């Protein structure tokens, strides 16, 4: 196999800003019940994930299944008085949020419904009264942040309105309207009413959304124009992306930032809160799932997290840590860590250090980010490409201290220490395709 050469230069003296929360996820840990041993709470907790979005939580019985999170689960009878605590069922959602918090992770709460693939829709249909729906959301927030209805007083900043309302055209067959059963105009109105009401009630919280399928479609730009024209508050704009390279997954991020700024939303955060490796959703979907759960999926995950650090994105949230085919970090049956678990563990070390330092690599297939604190420097890298025939690579790393340590994620190792000799501040690494590495210097 041909071996390519590349050079990585680490400059600890050049600070580049803060390490951003690029290792956030969808959904929380699974705590094993007393009568079971199957769970992932401790390994999840070790990742020190800042935020977990709770979208699609109701698919999984371990979180509460159809009785948690979604509006039609928490407020099951829309005809009831939204001011009556007895009209709400918070029990299982409380358990889920507290379990996630006990792992050190805050919930990023999606107000709305899970995606509905079934032939009949329930939670994704337009509410019969938009103002009342906004007040229901208000009471859910009061329950979790102000103790309303025997509730909690948690520091939960992010409250997201709906999910993927742009996933179908107005005149599509109702079956394909899996996230929003109404028209575009109806959704814009619902968002306007809800965002304005919640921001009046909770000026200190972050109210946003709407978790669009793509950040740069006409639907998205129409939505943003509508928000600007109607002075809709928008503390964050959330969007989704599925592709096979970091560049394609996160494409449009710069243009979105420019669009938000031009409309006066300069302080609005840009949050990609669903992303993963998907070649397509039909003929190559099974191959995509197999990739997500293996070493190549781990390298893609690492490369995307590292690439996102360099873009005008405020947060990335991997989809999904819920036990499901998209959950690369954990085996669906055993809930034990798989290869894609370790990029999150590596990046959490950078995040704890806090300050990014300059790293320069002359090879676009090697993605890197470095960080430092008073204890030293950590550099994370991923060797990734989606094309066939990716060669082995010799990477010369410059700017290291004597005694620097190397940890590898590859076919044979799961973030285990590997030999590395540093001489005159340099070391040579041999990277096989899809290797992810962490250097402590």
PLY file of the C-alpha trace (Angstrom):
ply
format ascii 1.0
element vertex 441
property float x
property float y
property float z
element edge 440
property int vertex1
property int vertex2
end_header
0.00 0.00 0.00
1.31 3.45 -0.89
2.21 5.68 2.02
1.57 9.42 1.90
3.39 12.04 3.93
1.85 14.88 5.94
3.02 17.43 8.50
1.09 18.63 11.55
2.41 21.66 13.43
1.23 22.36 16.97
1.70 25.88 18.36
0.71 26.04 22.05
1.60 29.72 22.25
-1.09 30.76 19.76
-4.52 30.71 21.36
-7.49 30.61 18.96
-10.46 31.07 21.25
-12.58 28.63 23.23
-13.26 24.97 22.56
-16.95 24.84 21.63
-19.47 22.13 22.64
-19.15 20.06 19.49
-19.69 16.76 21.37
-23.31 17.25 22.42
-25.83 14.56 21.51
-29.44 13.60 21.18
-30.72 11.72 24.25
-29.32 10.57 27.53
-27.94 7.54 29.32
-29.70 4.29 30.15
-29.57 3.41 33.82
-29.91 -0.32 34.39
-32.91 -1.27 36.52
-32.43 -3.32 39.68
-33.52 -6.46 37.85
-31.20 -5.85 34.88
-27.52 -5.38 34.11
-27.99 -3.73 30.70
-27.19 -0.04 30.86
-24.62 2.56 29.84
-24.89 5.16 32.58
-21.27 5.11 33.77
-19.69 5.17 30.33
-22.07 7.95 29.26
-21.22 9.93 32.39
-17.49 9.58 31.61
-18.01 11.57 28.38
-19.08 14.69 30.31
-21.50 15.67 27.55
-22.72 19.27 28.05
-26.20 18.95 26.48
-28.51 16.18 25.30
-31.49 17.05 23.11
-34.50 14.91 24.01
-36.02 14.59 20.53
-37.30 11.10 19.63
-36.86 9.98 23.24
-40.38 8.57 23.18
-39.28 5.82 20.81
-37.32 4.15 23.63
-39.01 2.39 26.55
-35.94 2.91 28.74
-36.65 6.64 28.81
-40.40 6.35 29.22
-41.55 5.43 25.74
-44.74 7.08 24.46
-45.41 8.56 27.89
-42.51 11.02 27.96
-41.22 14.30 26.51
-43.67 14.90 23.63
-46.42 17.49 24.14
-49.17 14.95 23.53
-47.63 12.73 26.24
-47.09 15.45 28.84
-50.44 17.15 28.09
-52.42 14.18 26.71
-55.88 15.77 26.47
-55.76 19.10 24.62
-59.33 19.93 25.65
-58.35 20.24 29.31
-57.46 23.45 31.12
-53.79 24.18 30.49
-53.59 25.98 33.85
-54.59 22.86 35.78
-51.59 20.85 37.06
-53.74 17.71 37.04
-53.98 17.93 33.24
-50.27 17.16 32.89
-48.30 13.93 33.22
-44.68 14.80 34.00
-43.69 11.63 35.84
-41.57 9.74 33.30
-40.16 12.89 31.71
-39.02 14.02 35.16
-37.23 10.72 35.65
-35.56 10.93 32.26
-34.36 14.52 32.68
-33.06 13.87 36.20
-31.30 10.69 35.12
-29.59 12.60 32.31
-28.67 15.41 34.69
-27.18 12.95 37.17
-24.72 12.00 34.42
-23.64 15.66 34.27
-25.64 16.49 31.12
-28.32 19.16 30.77
-31.41 18.54 28.67
-31.94 20.59 25.52
-35.74 20.34 25.45
-37.57 19.89 22.16
-41.18 21.09 22.46
-43.33 19.18 19.99
-43.38 15.56 18.90
-41.16 12.75 17.75
-41.15 11.96 14.06
-44.17 9.82 13.16
-43.54 7.15 10.53
-46.95 5.55 11.11
-49.82 5.83 8.64
-51.90 7.80 11.15
-50.46 10.93 12.78
-51.03 12.18 16.31
-48.49 14.56 17.80
-47.35 16.06 14.50
-50.73 17.49 13.51
-51.19 21.26 13.91
-52.61 22.08 17.35
-56.24 23.20 17.21
-55.37 26.38 19.13
-51.90 27.87 18.62
-52.14 30.29 21.56
-53.18 27.51 23.90
-50.36 25.30 22.63
-47.93 28.10 23.49
-49.36 28.28 26.99
-48.96 24.52 27.40
-45.29 24.94 26.49
-45.08 27.75 29.04
-46.33 25.48 31.80
-43.91 22.73 30.84
-41.06 25.22 31.15
-42.41 26.47 34.47
-42.56 22.88 35.74
-38.88 22.29 34.97
-37.42 25.68 35.85
-39.77 27.19 38.49
-41.20 24.17 40.30
-44.76 24.54 38.97
-47.03 21.50 39.49
-44.72 19.91 42.08
-41.94 20.36 39.58
-38.23 21.00 39.49
-36.02 24.07 39.56
-33.41 23.18 36.99
-31.02 25.31 35.01
-32.31 24.34 31.56
-31.58 27.13 29.07
-32.55 25.71 25.68
-36.18 25.30 24.59
-36.70 24.31 20.97
-39.98 24.75 19.11
-40.86 21.75 16.92
-38.77 19.53 14.65
-38.35 19.35 10.85
-41.55 21.10 9.81
-39.84 21.61 6.44
-39.73 17.89 5.73
-42.69 17.84 3.32
-44.46 20.13 0.86
-47.90 21.56 1.60
-49.59 19.35 -1.00
-47.77 16.11 -0.14
-49.68 12.98 0.80
-50.40 13.08 4.56
-48.32 9.92 5.05
-45.17 11.82 4.08
-45.90 14.64 6.50
-44.05 12.86 9.29
-43.08 15.90 11.36
-45.63 18.60 10.52
-49.07 17.84 9.18
-50.03 21.40 8.27
-48.92 24.01 5.76
-45.78 26.12 5.79
-47.82 29.23 6.58
-49.48 27.51 9.53
-46.14 26.49 10.96
-44.70 29.97 10.62
-47.70 31.28 12.56
-47.35 28.63 15.28
-43.68 29.42 15.68
-44.28 33.17 15.83
-47.00 32.87 18.45
-45.08 30.38 20.59
-41.67 32.08 20.42
-43.13 35.49 21.28
-45.16 34.10 24.18
-42.30 32.09 25.67
-39.83 34.93 25.36
-42.23 37.26 27.17
-42.60 34.69 29.94
-38.93 33.71 30.12
-36.68 36.50 28.84
-33.67 34.85 30.52
-34.05 31.52 28.67
-33.03 30.62 25.13
-36.06 30.11 22.89
-35.48 28.94 19.32
-35.78 26.30 16.67
-37.19 25.08 14.39
-34.81 22.14 13.73
-35.02 22.28 9.95
-33.90 19.40 7.74
-31.39 21.63 5.97
-29.83 25.00 6.74
-29.87 26.49 3.23
-33.14 25.64 1.47
-35.76 28.13 0.23
-38.01 26.98 3.10
-35.32 27.89 5.62
-34.66 31.29 4.10
-38.41 32.00 3.87
-38.70 31.12 7.54
-35.87 33.44 8.54
-37.25 36.27 6.40
-40.65 35.77 8.03
-39.11 35.88 11.50
-37.24 39.09 10.70
-40.28 40.78 9.16
-42.44 39.86 12.15
-39.76 40.51 14.77
-39.91 36.95 16.05
-37.42 36.32 18.88
-34.83 33.72 17.91
-32.13 32.98 20.46
-30.91 30.02 18.42
-31.55 28.58 14.99
-31.34 24.78 14.81
-30.77 22.65 11.73
-29.94 19.10 10.67
-27.45 17.54 8.27
-26.69 14.02 7.07
-23.89 13.27 4.61
-20.64 11.31 4.31
-17.94 13.96 4.76
-17.60 16.74 7.31
-17.55 19.30 4.49
-20.87 18.14 3.07
-22.46 17.48 6.44
-21.78 21.02 7.64
-21.96 22.83 4.33
-23.92 26.04 4.36
-22.87 26.92 7.92
-21.01 30.06 6.82
-23.84 31.19 4.54
-26.36 30.62 7.33
-24.31 32.75 9.70
-24.20 35.51 7.09
-27.97 35.25 6.57
-28.70 35.48 10.29
-26.39 38.47 10.69
-27.88 40.26 7.69
-31.37 39.89 9.16
-30.29 41.36 12.49
-29.95 38.03 14.29
-26.28 38.58 15.09
-26.57 37.06 18.57
-28.62 34.07 17.41
-26.73 30.83 17.93
-26.36 28.42 15.01
-26.86 24.87 16.28
-26.67 21.73 14.18
-28.59 19.39 16.46
-28.88 16.32 14.26
-26.06 14.92 12.15
-24.58 11.58 11.20
-23.19 9.53 8.32
-25.85 8.77 5.69
-25.12 8.02 2.02
-28.80 8.06 1.17
-32.08 7.07 2.77
-32.98 4.13 0.52
-30.57 2.06 -1.60
-27.53 2.67 0.62
-29.20 3.17 3.97
-28.22 -0.23 5.39
-24.61 0.32 4.35
-24.78 3.71 6.05
-25.94 2.15 9.32
-23.15 -0.43 9.16
-20.64 2.38 8.64
-22.05 4.44 11.54
-21.38 1.56 13.91
-17.78 0.81 12.87
-14.31 2.35 12.72
-15.05 4.40 9.61
-18.08 5.83 11.39
-15.85 6.68 14.34
-13.39 8.52 12.09
-16.23 10.38 10.37
-17.64 11.34 13.77
-14.27 12.58 15.00
-13.55 14.49 11.79
-16.97 16.19 11.85
-16.60 17.25 15.48
-13.14 18.68 14.76
-14.25 20.36 11.54
-17.21 21.94 13.32
-14.87 23.63 15.79
-13.50 25.74 12.91
-16.90 26.81 11.52
-19.34 29.53 12.69
-21.39 26.91 14.55
-22.12 27.22 18.26
-23.03 23.61 19.02
-23.12 20.18 17.37
-25.48 17.45 18.62
-24.90 13.93 17.30
-27.97 11.88 16.38
-28.38 9.62 18.27
-27.33 8.26 21.68
-30.74 6.63 22.07
-30.37 2.85 21.59
-31.15 2.59 17.88
-29.36 1.92 14.55
-28.02 5.51 14.51
-26.29 5.01 17.87
-22.73 4.34 16.77
-21.18 4.85 20.22
-23.08 1.93 21.77
-23.98 -1.58 20.74
-27.75 -1.71 20.39
-28.09 -4.99 22.31
-25.40 -4.80 25.00
-25.09 -0.99 25.37
-21.35 -1.46 25.57
-19.10 1.12 23.90
-18.18 0.69 20.24
-15.50 2.48 18.20
-17.56 5.70 17.73
-17.71 6.14 21.51
-14.08 7.15 21.78
-14.09 10.36 19.68
-16.51 11.81 22.24
-14.21 10.77 25.06
-11.21 12.34 23.33
-12.98 15.60 22.52
-14.29 15.92 26.07
-10.65 16.25 27.13
-10.19 19.20 24.79
-13.45 20.74 26.00
-12.33 20.54 29.63
-9.08 22.27 28.77
-11.10 25.06 27.25
-8.64 27.10 25.17
-8.00 26.15 21.56
-4.44 26.38 20.28
-3.31 26.58 16.69
-2.77 23.34 14.80
-1.84 23.35 11.12
-1.83 20.28 8.89
-0.88 20.30 5.21
-3.23 17.40 4.43
-6.99 18.04 4.21
-7.71 14.41 5.11
-6.22 14.91 8.58
-8.58 16.93 10.80
-7.09 18.34 14.00
-7.87 20.54 16.99
-5.60 21.30 19.93
-6.35 22.65 23.40
-4.44 23.68 26.48
-4.81 24.52 30.14
-2.43 24.78 33.08
-1.79 21.03 33.01
-0.63 20.84 29.41
-1.65 20.41 25.79
-3.92 17.86 24.11
-4.22 17.43 20.34
-6.94 15.32 18.72
-6.83 14.24 15.10
-8.74 12.06 12.66
-7.60 10.61 9.34
-10.75 10.38 7.24
-11.93 10.27 3.66
-14.98 8.66 2.09
-13.39 7.57 -1.18
-11.98 4.15 -1.94
-8.30 3.33 -1.59
-7.37 5.62 1.28
-3.62 5.01 1.76
-1.64 4.65 4.95
-0.06 7.95 5.95
3.09 9.03 7.77
2.28 12.08 9.87
5.13 14.16 11.23
3.99 16.08 14.28
5.96 19.19 15.25
5.79 21.24 18.44
5.65 18.45 21.02
7.30 18.21 24.40
9.61 15.36 25.32
7.59 12.61 26.93
4.40 13.38 24.98
2.00 10.44 24.93
0.01 8.99 22.04
-3.39 7.26 22.24
-4.89 5.57 19.20
-8.32 4.50 18.04
-7.91 2.06 15.15
-8.81 -1.51 14.23
-6.74 -2.91 17.09
-6.98 -0.25 19.80
-9.73 1.64 21.62
-8.01 4.86 22.69
-5.09 2.85 24.07
-1.58 4.14 24.58
0.75 3.49 21.65
4.53 3.93 21.23
5.73 7.37 20.13
9.25 8.74 20.16
9.67 12.52 20.41
13.01 13.95 19.32
13.73 17.67 19.05
10.01 18.35 19.41
8.99 16.06 16.55
7.42 12.63 16.25
6.43 10.45 13.30
3.12 8.57 13.37
1.93 5.94 10.94
-1.79 6.37 10.39
-3.86 3.63 8.82
-7.13 4.72 7.19
-9.73 5.93 9.72
-7.27 6.29 12.61
-8.25 8.73 15.34
-5.53 9.92 17.72
-5.02 11.91 20.89
-1.64 13.34 21.89
-0.97 14.63 25.39
2.04 16.93 25.54
0 1
1 2
2 3
3 4
4 5
5 6
6 7
7 8
8 9
9 10
10 11
11 12
12 13
13 14
14 15
15 16
16 17
17 18
18 19
19 20
20 21
21 22
22 23
23 24
24 25
25 26
26 27
27 28
28 29
29 30
30 31
31 32
32 33
33 34
34 35
35 36
36 37
37 38
38 39
39 40
40 41
41 42
42 43
43 44
44 45
45 46
46 47
47 48
48 49
49 50
50 51
51 52
52 53
53 54
54 55
55 56
56 57
57 58
58 59
59 60
60 61
61 62
62 63
63 64
64 65
65 66
66 67
67 68
68 69
69 70
70 71
71 72
72 73
73 74
74 75
75 76
76 77
77 78
78 79
79 80
80 81
81 82
82 83
83 84
84 85
85 86
86 87
87 88
88 89
89 90
90 91
91 92
92 93
93 94
94 95
95 96
96 97
97 98
98 99
99 100
100 101
101 102
102 103
103 104
104 105
105 106
106 107
107 108
108 109
109 110
110 111
111 112
112 113
113 114
114 115
115 116
116 117
117 118
118 119
119 120
120 121
121 122
122 123
123 124
124 125
125 126
126 127
127 128
128 129
129 130
130 131
131 132
132 133
133 134
134 135
135 136
136 137
137 138
138 139
139 140
140 141
141 142
142 143
143 144
144 145
145 146
146 147
147 148
148 149
149 150
150 151
151 152
152 153
153 154
154 155
155 156
156 157
157 158
158 159
159 160
160 161
161 162
162 163
163 164
164 165
165 166
166 167
167 168
168 169
169 170
170 171
171 172
172 173
173 174
174 175
175 176
176 177
177 178
178 179
179 180
180 181
181 182
182 183
183 184
184 185
185 186
186 187
187 188
188 189
189 190
190 191
191 192
192 193
193 194
194 195
195 196
196 197
197 198
198 199
199 200
200 201
201 202
202 203
203 204
204 205
205 206
206 207
207 208
208 209
209 210
210 211
211 212
212 213
213 214
214 215
215 216
216 217
217 218
218 219
219 220
220 221
221 222
222 223
223 224
224 225
225 226
226 227
227 228
228 229
229 230
230 231
231 232
232 233
233 234
234 235
235 236
236 237
237 238
238 239
239 240
240 241
241 242
242 243
243 244
244 245
245 246
246 247
247 248
248 249
249 250
250 251
251 252
252 253
253 254
254 255
255 256
256 257
257 258
258 259
259 260
260 261
261 262
262 263
263 264
264 265
265 266
266 267
267 268
268 269
269 270
270 271
271 272
272 273
273 274
274 275
275 276
276 277
277 278
278 279
279 280
280 281
281 282
282 283
283 284
284 285
285 286
286 287
287 288
288 289
289 290
290 291
291 292
292 293
293 294
294 295
295 296
296 297
297 298
298 299
299 300
300 301
301 302
302 303
303 304
304 305
305 306
306 307
307 308
308 309
309 310
310 311
311 312
312 313
313 314
314 315
315 316
316 317
317 318
318 319
319 320
320 321
321 322
322 323
323 324
324 325
325 326
326 327
327 328
328 329
329 330
330 331
331 332
332 333
333 334
334 335
335 336
336 337
337 338
338 339
339 340
340 341
341 342
342 343
343 344
344 345
345 346
346 347
347 348
348 349
349 350
350 351
351 352
352 353
353 354
354 355
355 356
356 357
357 358
358 359
359 360
360 361
361 362
362 363
363 364
364 365
365 366
366 367
367 368
368 369
369 370
370 371
371 372
372 373
373 374
374 375
375 376
376 377
377 378
378 379
379 380
380 381
381 382
382 383
383 384
384 385
385 386
386 387
387 388
388 389
389 390
390 391
391 392
392 393
393 394
394 395
395 396
396 397
397 398
398 399
399 400
400 401
401 402
402 403
403 404
404 405
405 406
406 407
407 408
408 409
409 410
410 411
411 412
412 413
413 414
414 415
415 416
416 417
417 418
418 419
419 420
420 421
421 422
422 423
423 424
424 425
425 426
426 427
427 428
428 429
429 430
430 431
431 432
432 433
433 434
434 435
435 436
436 437
437 438
438 439
439 440
